[in-house]
Amino acid sequence: MRELACNSLGVTPNGDAIKAIRTAQRLSIRALSLRTGLNRGYLSRLERGLIAHPGDDKVALIATAMQVSTSAITHKETT
């Protein structure tokens, strides 16, 4: 069953995982942008690790667009 939202705080996007899943699905950043409504530049920065805390809603939006769980594209922060 897919997760539709991040239920726990303290998760950050895993840009490498997002890019790997996106490319495995043969999904361009442009196509992901169209599916999510998020800017292509924003998605590119997210994949490169330049955006550390995008918000649970955006992470969930990306996961839903790629039909994966949020845990597949995030990792818990270590403090």
C-alpha positions in Angstrom: 0.0 0.0 0.0 1.3 3.4 -0.9 1.9 6.1 1.7 0.3 9.4 0.7 1.9 11.6 3.3 4.9 11.7 5.6 3.5 10.9 9.0 6.7 11.5 11.0 8.7 14.6 11.4 12.5 14.6 10.8 12.6 13.2 7.2 14.5 14.7 4.4 14.4 13.9 0.8 17.0 11.5 -0.6 17.8 13.2 -3.9 19.8 10.2 -5.2 16.8 7.9 -4.6 14.4 10.3 -6.3 16.6 10.5 -9.3 17.2 6.8 -9.5 13.5 6.0 -9.3 12.7 8.7 -11.8 15.2 7.5 -14.3 14.3 3.9 -13.8 10.7 4.8 -14.7 12.0 6.7 -17.7 10.5 9.9 -16.3 12.0 13.2 -17.2 12.2 16.1 -14.7 9.8 17.9 -17.0 7.3 15.0 -16.8 7.7 14.9 -13.1 7.1 18.6 -12.9 3.9 18.3 -14.9 2.7 15.5 -12.6 3.5 17.3 -9.4 3.0 21.0 -10.4 6.5 21.7 -8.9 9.0 23.7 -10.9 11.7 21.8 -12.8 14.5 23.8 -11.3 13.1 23.0 -7.8 13.0 19.3 -8.6 16.5 19.4 -9.9 17.8 21.2 -6.8 16.0 18.6 -4.7 17.7 15.7 -6.5 21.1 17.4 -6.1 20.5 17.7 -2.3 20.4 21.5 -2.4 16.9 21.6 -0.7 17.1 19.9 2.7 13.6 20.4 4.1 11.0 20.7 1.3 8.0 20.0 3.5 6.1 16.7 4.0 3.4 17.8 1.5 5.9 18.2 -1.4 7.7 14.9 -0.6 4.3 13.1 -0.5 3.4 14.8 -3.8 6.6 13.5 -5.5 6.1 10.0 -4.1 2.5 9.9 -5.3 3.5 11.1 -8.7 6.1 8.4 -9.0 3.8 5.8 -7.4 6.2 4.9 -4.6 6.0 5.2 -0.8 7.5 8.3 0.8 10.0 6.1 2.7 11.4 5.1 -0.7 12.5 8.7 -1.4 13.3 9.9 2.1 15.6 9.1 5.0 15.4 10.1 8.6 17.7 12.8 9.8 20.4 11.8 12.3 20.9 14.4 15.0 
